[in-house]
Amino acid sequence: MLAVDKLPVAPDVINDDEDRKVAGSMPTYFQSEIVRRIRETNLFPKVVNLSETSFTPGPEKTLRLRGKITQLDPGSRALRYLVGFGAGRGKAQAELHFVDVQSGE
């Protein structure tokens, strides 16, 4: 089983109001996308979004995915409007690590 935490945005990547706005919505979006994509791979029998479900570890082997968003680029609203086709799209990068829930390692 895999439990996925919400990933906070590292404070040092927030430079202005636009970054703050993106940082407010990015953790939830990023977490949902990670959960969706991992579920599609079928690598884990169960993938839990910890923002949607309470989680109490049981005897089954469980990994917890933790981390933080370390780069944030809100993109260009003007390019998205004028060009389209993915131009001006925002980007984010995260540092992730797995933690064994039973041992804490």
Phi and psi restraints in degrees (range 20) as a CNS / XPLOR table:
assign (resid 1 and name C) (resid 2 and name N)
       (resid 2 and name CA) (resid 2 and name C) 1.0 -127.3 20.0 2
assign (resid 2 and name N) (resid 2 and name CA)
       (resid 2 and name C) (resid 3 and name N) 1.0 129.0 20.0 2
assign (resid 2 and name C) (resid 3 and name N)
       (resid 3 and name CA) (resid 3 and name C) 1.0 -111.8 20.0 2
assign (resid 3 and name N) (resid 3 and name CA)
       (resid 3 and name C) (resid 4 and name N) 1.0 126.6 20.0 2
assign (resid 3 and name C) (resid 4 and name N)
       (resid 4 and name CA) (resid 4 and name C) 1.0 -109.2 20.0 2
assign (resid 4 and name N) (resid 4 and name CA)
       (resid 4 and name C) (resid 5 and name N) 1.0 118.7 20.0 2
assign (resid 4 and name C) (resid 5 and name N)
       (resid 5 and name CA) (resid 5 and name C) 1.0 -78.5 20.0 2
assign (resid 5 and name N) (resid 5 and name CA)
       (resid 5 and name C) (resid 6 and name N) 1.0 158.8 20.0 2
assign (resid 5 and name C) (resid 6 and name N)
       (resid 6 and name CA) (resid 6 and name C) 1.0 -73.1 20.0 2
assign (resid 6 and name N) (resid 6 and name CA)
       (resid 6 and name C) (resid 7 and name N) 1.0 139.6 20.0 2
assign (resid 6 and name C) (resid 7 and name N)
       (resid 7 and name CA) (resid 7 and name C) 1.0 -99.4 20.0 2
assign (resid 7 and name N) (resid 7 and name CA)
       (resid 7 and name C) (resid 8 and name N) 1.0 113.0 20.0 2
assign (resid 7 and name C) (resid 8 and name N)
       (resid 8 and name CA) (resid 8 and name C) 1.0 -71.3 20.0 2
assign (resid 8 and name N) (resid 8 and name CA)
       (resid 8 and name C) (resid 9 and name N) 1.0 157.3 20.0 2
assign (resid 8 and name C) (resid 9 and name N)
       (resid 9 and name CA) (resid 9 and name C) 1.0 -87.7 20.0 2
assign (resid 9 and name N) (resid 9 and name CA)
       (resid 9 and name C) (resid 10 and name N) 1.0 129.7 20.0 2
assign (resid 9 and name C) (resid 10 and name N)
       (resid 10 and name CA) (resid 10 and name C) 1.0 -60.3 20.0 2
assign (resid 10 and name N) (resid 10 and name CA)
       (resid 10 and name C) (resid 11 and name N) 1.0 130.0 20.0 2
assign (resid 10 and name C) (resid 11 and name N)
       (resid 11 and name CA) (resid 11 and name C) 1.0 -58.6 20.0 2
assign (resid 11 and name N) (resid 11 and name CA)
       (resid 11 and name C) (resid 12 and name N) 1.0 -28.9 20.0 2
assign (resid 11 and name C) (resid 12 and name N)
       (resid 12 and name CA) (resid 12 and name C) 1.0 -73.6 20.0 2
assign (resid 12 and name N) (resid 12 and name CA)
       (resid 12 and name C) (resid 13 and name N) 1.0 -7.3 20.0 2
assign (resid 12 and name C) (resid 13 and name N)
       (resid 13 and name CA) (resid 13 and name C) 1.0 -97.4 20.0 2
assign (resid 13 and name N) (resid 13 and name CA)
       (resid 13 and name C) (resid 14 and name N) 1.0 -1.2 20.0 2
assign (resid 13 and name C) (resid 14 and name N)
       (resid 14 and name CA) (resid 14 and name C) 1.0 -95.7 20.0 2
assign (resid 14 and name N) (resid 14 and name CA)
       (resid 14 and name C) (resid 15 and name N) 1.0 112.6 20.0 2
assign (resid 14 and name C) (resid 15 and name N)
       (resid 15 and name CA) (resid 15 and name C) 1.0 -109.5 20.0 2
assign (resid 15 and name N) (resid 15 and name CA)
       (resid 15 and name C) (resid 16 and name N) 1.0 -25.1 20.0 2
assign (resid 15 and name C) (resid 16 and name N)
       (resid 16 and name CA) (resid 16 and name C) 1.0 -153.2 20.0 2
assign (resid 16 and name N) (resid 16 and name CA)
       (resid 16 and name C) (resid 17 and name N) 1.0 -174.6 20.0 2
assign (resid 16 and name C) (resid 17 and name N)
       (resid 17 and name CA) (resid 17 and name C) 1.0 -63.8 20.0 2
assign (resid 17 and name N) (resid 17 and name CA)
       (resid 17 and name C) (resid 18 and name N) 1.0 -37.3 20.0 2
assign (resid 17 and name C) (resid 18 and name N)
       (resid 18 and name CA) (resid 18 and name C) 1.0 -62.6 20.0 2
assign (resid 18 and name N) (resid 18 and name CA)
       (resid 18 and name C) (resid 19 and name N) 1.0 -43.2 20.0 2
assign (resid 18 and name C) (resid 19 and name N)
       (resid 19 and name CA) (resid 19 and name C) 1.0 -62.1 20.0 2
assign (resid 19 and name N) (resid 19 and name CA)
       (resid 19 and name C) (resid 20 and name N) 1.0 -41.7 20.0 2
assign (resid 19 and name C) (resid 20 and name N)
       (resid 20 and name CA) (resid 20 and name C) 1.0 -61.9 20.0 2
assign (resid 20 and name N) (resid 20 and name CA)
       (resid 20 and name C) (resid 21 and name N) 1.0 -39.1 20.0 2
assign (resid 20 and name C) (resid 21 and name N)
       (resid 21 and name CA) (resid 21 and name C) 1.0 -65.1 20.0 2
assign (resid 21 and name N) (resid 21 and name CA)
       (resid 21 and name C) (resid 22 and name N) 1.0 -46.3 20.0 2
assign (resid 21 and name C) (resid 22 and name N)
       (resid 22 and name CA) (resid 22 and name C) 1.0 -65.9 20.0 2
assign (resid 22 and name N) (resid 22 and name CA)
       (resid 22 and name C) (resid 23 and name N) 1.0 -40.3 20.0 2
assign (resid 22 and name C) (resid 23 and name N)
       (resid 23 and name CA) (resid 23 and name C) 1.0 -64.0 20.0 2
assign (resid 23 and name N) (resid 23 and name CA)
       (resid 23 and name C) (resid 24 and name N) 1.0 -25.0 20.0 2
assign (resid 23 and name C) (resid 24 and name N)
       (resid 24 and name CA) (resid 24 and name C) 1.0 -71.4 20.0 2
assign (resid 24 and name N) (resid 24 and name CA)
       (resid 24 and name C) (resid 25 and name N) 1.0 -32.8 20.0 2
assign (resid 24 and name C) (resid 25 and name N)
       (resid 25 and name CA) (resid 25 and name C) 1.0 -103.8 20.0 2
assign (resid 25 and name N) (resid 25 and name CA)
       (resid 25 and name C) (resid 26 and name N) 1.0 -21.2 20.0 2
assign (resid 25 and name C) (resid 26 and name N)
       (resid 26 and name CA) (resid 26 and name C) 1.0 -62.7 20.0 2
assign (resid 26 and name N) (resid 26 and name CA)
       (resid 26 and name C) (resid 27 and name N) 1.0 -42.8 20.0 2
assign (resid 26 and name C) (resid 27 and name N)
       (resid 27 and name CA) (resid 27 and name C) 1.0 -58.1 20.0 2
assign (resid 27 and name N) (resid 27 and name CA)
       (resid 27 and name C) (resid 28 and name N) 1.0 -43.1 20.0 2
assign (resid 27 and name C) (resid 28 and name N)
       (resid 28 and name CA) (resid 28 and name C) 1.0 -67.1 20.0 2
assign (resid 28 and name N) (resid 28 and name CA)
       (resid 28 and name C) (resid 29 and name N) 1.0 -44.5 20.0 2
assign (resid 28 and name C) (resid 29 and name N)
       (resid 29 and name CA) (resid 29 and name C) 1.0 -62.4 20.0 2
assign (resid 29 and name N) (resid 29 and name CA)
       (resid 29 and name C) (resid 30 and name N) 1.0 -47.2 20.0 2
assign (resid 29 and name C) (resid 30 and name N)
       (resid 30 and name CA) (resid 30 and name C) 1.0 -60.5 20.0 2
assign (resid 30 and name N) (resid 30 and name CA)
       (resid 30 and name C) (resid 31 and name N) 1.0 -45.0 20.0 2
assign (resid 30 and name C) (resid 31 and name N)
       (resid 31 and name CA) (resid 31 and name C) 1.0 -61.8 20.0 2
assign (resid 31 and name N) (resid 31 and name CA)
       (resid 31 and name C) (resid 32 and name N) 1.0 -45.5 20.0 2
assign (resid 31 and name C) (resid 32 and name N)
       (resid 32 and name CA) (resid 32 and name C) 1.0 -62.0 20.0 2
assign (resid 32 and name N) (resid 32 and name CA)
       (resid 32 and name C) (resid 33 and name N) 1.0 -41.2 20.0 2
assign (resid 32 and name C) (resid 33 and name N)
       (resid 33 and name CA) (resid 33 and name C) 1.0 -66.8 20.0 2
assign (resid 33 and name N) (resid 33 and name CA)
       (resid 33 and name C) (resid 34 and name N) 1.0 -41.3 20.0 2
assign (resid 33 and name C) (resid 34 and name N)
       (resid 34 and name CA) (resid 34 and name C) 1.0 -60.6 20.0 2
assign (resid 34 and name N) (resid 34 and name CA)
       (resid 34 and name C) (resid 35 and name N) 1.0 -47.9 20.0 2
assign (resid 34 and name C) (resid 35 and name N)
       (resid 35 and name CA) (resid 35 and name C) 1.0 -59.9 20.0 2
assign (resid 35 and name N) (resid 35 and name CA)
       (resid 35 and name C) (resid 36 and name N) 1.0 -47.0 20.0 2
assign (resid 35 and name C) (resid 36 and name N)
       (resid 36 and name CA) (resid 36 and name C) 1.0 -60.3 20.0 2
assign (resid 36 and name N) (resid 36 and name CA)
       (resid 36 and name C) (resid 37 and name N) 1.0 -47.4 20.0 2
assign (resid 36 and name C) (resid 37 and name N)
       (resid 37 and name CA) (resid 37 and name C) 1.0 -69.3 20.0 2
assign (resid 37 and name N) (resid 37 and name CA)
       (resid 37 and name C) (resid 38 and name N) 1.0 -37.7 20.0 2
assign (resid 37 and name C) (resid 38 and name N)
       (resid 38 and name CA) (resid 38 and name C) 1.0 -67.7 20.0 2
assign (resid 38 and name N) (resid 38 and name CA)
       (resid 38 and name C) (resid 39 and name N) 1.0 -39.5 20.0 2
assign (resid 38 and name C) (resid 39 and name N)
       (resid 39 and name CA) (resid 39 and name C) 1.0 -59.6 20.0 2
assign (resid 39 and name N) (resid 39 and name CA)
       (resid 39 and name C) (resid 40 and name N) 1.0 -39.5 20.0 2
assign (resid 39 and name C) (resid 40 and name N)
       (resid 40 and name CA) (resid 40 and name C) 1.0 -62.8 20.0 2
assign (resid 40 and name N) (resid 40 and name CA)
       (resid 40 and name C) (resid 41 and name N) 1.0 -27.4 20.0 2
assign (resid 40 and name C) (resid 41 and name N)
       (resid 41 and name CA) (resid 41 and name C) 1.0 -77.1 20.0 2
assign (resid 41 and name N) (resid 41 and name CA)
       (resid 41 and name C) (resid 42 and name N) 1.0 -20.6 20.0 2
assign (resid 41 and name C) (resid 42 and name N)
       (resid 42 and name CA) (resid 42 and name C) 1.0 59.5 20.0 2
assign (resid 42 and name N) (resid 42 and name CA)
       (resid 42 and name C) (resid 43 and name N) 1.0 27.8 20.0 2
assign (resid 42 and name C) (resid 43 and name N)
       (resid 43 and name CA) (resid 43 and name C) 1.0 -76.0 20.0 2
assign (resid 43 and name N) (resid 43 and name CA)
       (resid 43 and name C) (resid 44 and name N) 1.0 -27.3 20.0 2
assign (resid 43 and name C) (resid 44 and name N)
       (resid 44 and name CA) (resid 44 and name C) 1.0 -119.2 20.0 2
assign (resid 44 and name N) (resid 44 and name CA)
       (resid 44 and name C) (resid 45 and name N) 1.0 141.0 20.0 2
assign (resid 44 and name C) (resid 45 and name N)
       (resid 45 and name CA) (resid 45 and name C) 1.0 -64.7 20.0 2
assign (resid 45 and name N) (resid 45 and name CA)
       (resid 45 and name C) (resid 46 and name N) 1.0 -27.7 20.0 2
assign (resid 45 and name C) (resid 46 and name N)
       (resid 46 and name CA) (resid 46 and name C) 1.0 -147.2 20.0 2
assign (resid 46 and name N) (resid 46 and name CA)
       (resid 46 and name C) (resid 47 and name N) 1.0 134.1 20.0 2
assign (resid 46 and name C) (resid 47 and name N)
       (resid 47 and name CA) (resid 47 and name C) 1.0 -123.1 20.0 2
assign (resid 47 and name N) (resid 47 and name CA)
       (resid 47 and name C) (resid 48 and name N) 1.0 123.0 20.0 2
assign (resid 47 and name C) (resid 48 and name N)
       (resid 48 and name CA) (resid 48 and name C) 1.0 -111.4 20.0 2
assign (resid 48 and name N) (resid 48 and name CA)
       (resid 48 and name C) (resid 49 and name N) 1.0 129.4 20.0 2
assign (resid 48 and name C) (resid 49 and name N)
       (resid 49 and name CA) (resid 49 and name C) 1.0 -88.4 20.0 2
assign (resid 49 and name N) (resid 49 and name CA)
       (resid 49 and name C) (resid 50 and name N) 1.0 110.0 20.0 2
assign (resid 49 and name C) (resid 50 and name N)
       (resid 50 and name CA) (resid 50 and name C) 1.0 -69.4 20.0 2
assign (resid 50 and name N) (resid 50 and name CA)
       (resid 50 and name C) (resid 51 and name N) 1.0 -9.3 20.0 2
assign (resid 50 and name C) (resid 51 and name N)
       (resid 51 and name CA) (resid 51 and name C) 1.0 -83.8 20.0 2
assign (resid 51 and name N) (resid 51 and name CA)
       (resid 51 and name C) (resid 52 and name N) 1.0 -18.3 20.0 2
assign (resid 51 and name C) (resid 52 and name N)
       (resid 52 and name CA) (resid 52 and name C) 1.0 -105.1 20.0 2
assign (resid 52 and name N) (resid 52 and name CA)
       (resid 52 and name C) (resid 53 and name N) 1.0 -21.4 20.0 2
assign (resid 52 and name C) (resid 53 and name N)
       (resid 53 and name CA) (resid 53 and name C) 1.0 -136.9 20.0 2
assign (resid 53 and name N) (resid 53 and name CA)
       (resid 53 and name C) (resid 54 and name N) 1.0 139.2 20.0 2
assign (resid 53 and name C) (resid 54 and name N)
       (resid 54 and name CA) (resid 54 and name C) 1.0 -75.8 20.0 2
assign (resid 54 and name N) (resid 54 and name CA)
       (resid 54 and name C) (resid 55 and name N) 1.0 152.1 20.0 2
assign (resid 54 and name C) (resid 55 and name N)
       (resid 55 and name CA) (resid 55 and name C) 1.0 -134.8 20.0 2
assign (resid 55 and name N) (resid 55 and name CA)
       (resid 55 and name C) (resid 56 and name N) 1.0 123.9 20.0 2
assign (resid 55 and name C) (resid 56 and name N)
       (resid 56 and name CA) (resid 56 and name C) 1.0 -122.1 20.0 2
assign (resid 56 and name N) (resid 56 and name CA)
       (resid 56 and name C) (resid 57 and name N) 1.0 116.6 20.0 2
assign (resid 56 and name C) (resid 57 and name N)
       (resid 57 and name CA) (resid 57 and name C) 1.0 -62.6 20.0 2
assign (resid 57 and name N) (resid 57 and name CA)
       (resid 57 and name C) (resid 58 and name N) 1.0 138.7 20.0 2
assign (resid 57 and name C) (resid 58 and name N)
       (resid 58 and name CA) (resid 58 and name C) 1.0 -115.3 20.0 2
assign (resid 58 and name N) (resid 58 and name CA)
       (resid 58 and name C) (resid 59 and name N) 1.0 -161.2 20.0 2
assign (resid 58 and name C) (resid 59 and name N)
       (resid 59 and name CA) (resid 59 and name C) 1.0 -75.6 20.0 2
assign (resid 59 and name N) (resid 59 and name CA)
       (resid 59 and name C) (resid 60 and name N) 1.0 -18.4 20.0 2
assign (resid 59 and name C) (resid 60 and name N)
       (resid 60 and name CA) (resid 60 and name C) 1.0 -70.0 20.0 2
assign (resid 60 and name N) (resid 60 and name CA)
       (resid 60 and name C) (resid 61 and name N) 1.0 148.2 20.0 2
assign (resid 60 and name C) (resid 61 and name N)
       (resid 61 and name CA) (resid 61 and name C) 1.0 -60.3 20.0 2
assign (resid 61 and name N) (resid 61 and name CA)
       (resid 61 and name C) (resid 62 and name N) 1.0 127.0 20.0 2
assign (resid 61 and name C) (resid 62 and name N)
       (resid 62 and name CA) (resid 62 and name C) 1.0 -137.5 20.0 2
assign (resid 62 and name N) (resid 62 and name CA)
       (resid 62 and name C) (resid 63 and name N) 1.0 134.0 20.0 2
assign (resid 62 and name C) (resid 63 and name N)
       (resid 63 and name CA) (resid 63 and name C) 1.0 -107.6 20.0 2
assign (resid 63 and name N) (resid 63 and name CA)
       (resid 63 and name C) (resid 64 and name N) 1.0 146.7 20.0 2
assign (resid 63 and name C) (resid 64 and name N)
       (resid 64 and name CA) (resid 64 and name C) 1.0 -117.2 20.0 2
assign (resid 64 and name N) (resid 64 and name CA)
       (resid 64 and name C) (resid 65 and name N) 1.0 129.3 20.0 2
assign (resid 64 and name C) (resid 65 and name N)
       (resid 65 and name CA) (resid 65 and name C) 1.0 -95.4 20.0 2
assign (resid 65 and name N) (resid 65 and name CA)
       (resid 65 and name C) (resid 66 and name N) 1.0 119.3 20.0 2
assign (resid 65 and name C) (resid 66 and name N)
       (resid 66 and name CA) (resid 66 and name C) 1.0 -126.5 20.0 2
assign (resid 66 and name N) (resid 66 and name CA)
       (resid 66 and name C) (resid 67 and name N) 1.0 167.2 20.0 2
assign (resid 66 and name C) (resid 67 and name N)
       (resid 67 and name CA) (resid 67 and name C) 1.0 160.1 20.0 2
assign (resid 67 and name N) (resid 67 and name CA)
       (resid 67 and name C) (resid 68 and name N) 1.0 -162.9 20.0 2
assign (resid 67 and name C) (resid 68 and name N)
       (resid 68 and name CA) (resid 68 and name C) 1.0 -151.7 20.0 2
assign (resid 68 and name N) (resid 68 and name CA)
       (resid 68 and name C) (resid 69 and name N) 1.0 153.7 20.0 2
assign (resid 68 and name C) (resid 69 and name N)
       (resid 69 and name CA) (resid 69 and name C) 1.0 -81.2 20.0 2
assign (resid 69 and name N) (resid 69 and name CA)
       (resid 69 and name C) (resid 70 and name N) 1.0 120.4 20.0 2
assign (resid 69 and name C) (resid 70 and name N)
       (resid 70 and name CA) (resid 70 and name C) 1.0 -105.9 20.0 2
assign (resid 70 and name N) (resid 70 and name CA)
       (resid 70 and name C) (resid 71 and name N) 1.0 -15.0 20.0 2
assign (resid 70 and name C) (resid 71 and name N)
       (resid 71 and name CA) (resid 71 and name C) 1.0 -139.0 20.0 2
assign (resid 71 and name N) (resid 71 and name CA)
       (resid 71 and name C) (resid 72 and name N) 1.0 140.7 20.0 2
assign (resid 71 and name C) (resid 72 and name N)
       (resid 72 and name CA) (resid 72 and name C) 1.0 -143.1 20.0 2
assign (resid 72 and name N) (resid 72 and name CA)
       (resid 72 and name C) (resid 73 and name N) 1.0 125.3 20.0 2
assign (resid 72 and name C) (resid 73 and name N)
       (resid 73 and name CA) (resid 73 and name C) 1.0 -132.0 20.0 2
assign (resid 73 and name N) (resid 73 and name CA)
       (resid 73 and name C) (resid 74 and name N) 1.0 110.0 20.0 2
assign (resid 73 and name C) (resid 74 and name N)
       (resid 74 and name CA) (resid 74 and name C) 1.0 -67.2 20.0 2
assign (resid 74 and name N) (resid 74 and name CA)
       (resid 74 and name C) (resid 75 and name N) 1.0 -12.4 20.0 2
assign (resid 74 and name C) (resid 75 and name N)
       (resid 75 and name CA) (resid 75 and name C) 1.0 80.9 20.0 2
assign (resid 75 and name N) (resid 75 and name CA)
       (resid 75 and name C) (resid 76 and name N) 1.0 -169.2 20.0 2
assign (resid 75 and name C) (resid 76 and name N)
       (resid 76 and name CA) (resid 76 and name C) 1.0 -120.3 20.0 2
assign (resid 76 and name N) (resid 76 and name CA)
       (resid 76 and name C) (resid 77 and name N) 1.0 113.0 20.0 2
assign (resid 76 and name C) (resid 77 and name N)
       (resid 77 and name CA) (resid 77 and name C) 1.0 -61.4 20.0 2
assign (resid 77 and name N) (resid 77 and name CA)
       (resid 77 and name C) (resid 78 and name N) 1.0 -38.6 20.0 2
assign (resid 77 and name C) (resid 78 and name N)
       (resid 78 and name CA) (resid 78 and name C) 1.0 -63.0 20.0 2
assign (resid 78 and name N) (resid 78 and name CA)
       (resid 78 and name C) (resid 79 and name N) 1.0 -45.2 20.0 2
assign (resid 78 and name C) (resid 79 and name N)
       (resid 79 and name CA) (resid 79 and name C) 1.0 -63.8 20.0 2
assign (resid 79 and name N) (resid 79 and name CA)
       (resid 79 and name C) (resid 80 and name N) 1.0 -39.6 20.0 2
assign (resid 79 and name C) (resid 80 and name N)
       (resid 80 and name CA) (resid 80 and name C) 1.0 -61.8 20.0 2
assign (resid 80 and name N) (resid 80 and name CA)
       (resid 80 and name C) (resid 81 and name N) 1.0 -40.1 20.0 2
assign (resid 80 and name C) (resid 81 and name N)
       (resid 81 and name CA) (resid 81 and name C) 1.0 -72.3 20.0 2
assign (resid 81 and name N) (resid 81 and name CA)
       (resid 81 and name C) (resid 82 and name N) 1.0 -46.7 20.0 2
assign (resid 81 and name C) (resid 82 and name N)
       (resid 82 and name CA) (resid 82 and name C) 1.0 -79.1 20.0 2
assign (resid 82 and name N) (resid 82 and name CA)
       (resid 82 and name C) (resid 83 and name N) 1.0 -40.9 20.0 2
assign (resid 82 and name C) (resid 83 and name N)
       (resid 83 and name CA) (resid 83 and name C) 1.0 -100.5 20.0 2
assign (resid 83 and name N) (resid 83 and name CA)
       (resid 83 and name C) (resid 84 and name N) 1.0 -47.2 20.0 2
assign (resid 83 and name C) (resid 84 and name N)
       (resid 84 and name CA) (resid 84 and name C) 1.0 73.7 20.0 2
assign (resid 84 and name N) (resid 84 and name CA)
       (resid 84 and name C) (resid 85 and name N) 1.0 -157.2 20.0 2
assign (resid 84 and name C) (resid 85 and name N)
       (resid 85 and name CA) (resid 85 and name C) 1.0 53.8 20.0 2
assign (resid 85 and name N) (resid 85 and name CA)
       (resid 85 and name C) (resid 86 and name N) 1.0 31.8 20.0 2
assign (resid 85 and name C) (resid 86 and name N)
       (resid 86 and name CA) (resid 86 and name C) 1.0 89.2 20.0 2
assign (resid 86 and name N) (resid 86 and name CA)
       (resid 86 and name C) (resid 87 and name N) 1.0 -5.2 20.0 2
assign (resid 86 and name C) (resid 87 and name N)
       (resid 87 and name CA) (resid 87 and name C) 1.0 -67.4 20.0 2
assign (resid 87 and name N) (resid 87 and name CA)
       (resid 87 and name C) (resid 88 and name N) 1.0 140.6 20.0 2
assign (resid 87 and name C) (resid 88 and name N)
       (resid 88 and name CA) (resid 88 and name C) 1.0 76.2 20.0 2
assign (resid 88 and name N) (resid 88 and name CA)
       (resid 88 and name C) (resid 89 and name N) 1.0 10.8 20.0 2
assign (resid 88 and name C) (resid 89 and name N)
       (resid 89 and name CA) (resid 89 and name C) 1.0 -66.9 20.0 2
assign (resid 89 and name N) (resid 89 and name CA)
       (resid 89 and name C) (resid 90 and name N) 1.0 143.3 20.0 2
assign (resid 89 and name C) (resid 90 and name N)
       (resid 90 and name CA) (resid 90 and name C) 1.0 -72.9 20.0 2
assign (resid 90 and name N) (resid 90 and name CA)
       (resid 90 and name C) (resid 91 and name N) 1.0 159.1 20.0 2
assign (resid 90 and name C) (resid 91 and name N)
       (resid 91 and name CA) (resid 91 and name C) 1.0 -140.0 20.0 2
assign (resid 91 and name N) (resid 91 and name CA)
       (resid 91 and name C) (resid 92 and name N) 1.0 152.7 20.0 2
assign (resid 91 and name C) (resid 92 and name N)
       (resid 92 and name CA) (resid 92 and name C) 1.0 -144.1 20.0 2
assign (resid 92 and name N) (resid 92 and name CA)
       (resid 92 and name C) (resid 93 and name N) 1.0 151.7 20.0 2
assign (resid 92 and name C) (resid 93 and name N)
       (resid 93 and name CA) (resid 93 and name C) 1.0 -134.0 20.0 2
assign (resid 93 and name N) (resid 93 and name CA)
       (resid 93 and name C) (resid 94 and name N) 1.0 143.6 20.0 2
assign (resid 93 and name C) (resid 94 and name N)
       (resid 94 and name CA) (resid 94 and name C) 1.0 -133.0 20.0 2
assign (resid 94 and name N) (resid 94 and name CA)
       (resid 94 and name C) (resid 95 and name N) 1.0 151.1 20.0 2
assign (resid 94 and name C) (resid 95 and name N)
       (resid 95 and name CA) (resid 95 and name C) 1.0 -100.3 20.0 2
assign (resid 95 and name N) (resid 95 and name CA)
       (resid 95 and name C) (resid 96 and name N) 1.0 124.0 20.0 2
assign (resid 95 and name C) (resid 96 and name N)
       (resid 96 and name CA) (resid 96 and name C) 1.0 -121.9 20.0 2
assign (resid 96 and name N) (resid 96 and name CA)
       (resid 96 and name C) (resid 97 and name N) 1.0 153.0 20.0 2
assign (resid 96 and name C) (resid 97 and name N)
       (resid 97 and name CA) (resid 97 and name C) 1.0 -150.1 20.0 2
assign (resid 97 and name N) (resid 97 and name CA)
       (resid 97 and name C) (resid 98 and name N) 1.0 151.2 20.0 2
assign (resid 97 and name C) (resid 98 and name N)
       (resid 98 and name CA) (resid 98 and name C) 1.0 -97.2 20.0 2
assign (resid 98 and name N) (resid 98 and name CA)
       (resid 98 and name C) (resid 99 and name N) 1.0 139.8 20.0 2
assign (resid 98 and name C) (resid 99 and name N)
       (resid 99 and name CA) (resid 99 and name C) 1.0 -124.2 20.0 2
assign (resid 99 and name N) (resid 99 and name CA)
       (resid 99 and name C) (resid 100 and name N) 1.0 129.5 20.0 2
assign (resid 99 and name C) (resid 100 and name N)
       (resid 100 and name CA) (resid 100 and name C) 1.0 -72.8 20.0 2
assign (resid 100 and name N) (resid 100 and name CA)
       (resid 100 and name C) (resid 101 and name N) 1.0 118.3 20.0 2
assign (resid 100 and name C) (resid 101 and name N)
       (resid 101 and name CA) (resid 101 and name C) 1.0 -64.4 20.0 2
assign (resid 101 and name N) (resid 101 and name CA)
       (resid 101 and name C) (resid 102 and name N) 1.0 -39.9 20.0 2
assign (resid 101 and name C) (resid 102 and name N)
       (resid 102 and name CA) (resid 102 and name C) 1.0 -68.4 20.0 2
assign (resid 102 and name N) (resid 102 and name CA)
       (resid 102 and name C) (resid 103 and name N) 1.0 -41.8 20.0 2
assign (resid 102 and name C) (resid 103 and name N)
       (resid 103 and name CA) (resid 103 and name C) 1.0 -97.0 20.0 2
assign (resid 103 and name N) (resid 103 and name CA)
       (resid 103 and name C) (resid 104 and name N) 1.0 -19.9 20.0 2
assign (resid 103 and name C) (resid 104 and name N)
       (resid 104 and name CA) (resid 104 and name C) 1.0 80.7 20.0 2
assign (resid 104 and name N) (resid 104 and name CA)
       (resid 104 and name C) (resid 105 and name N) 1.0 1.7 20.0 2
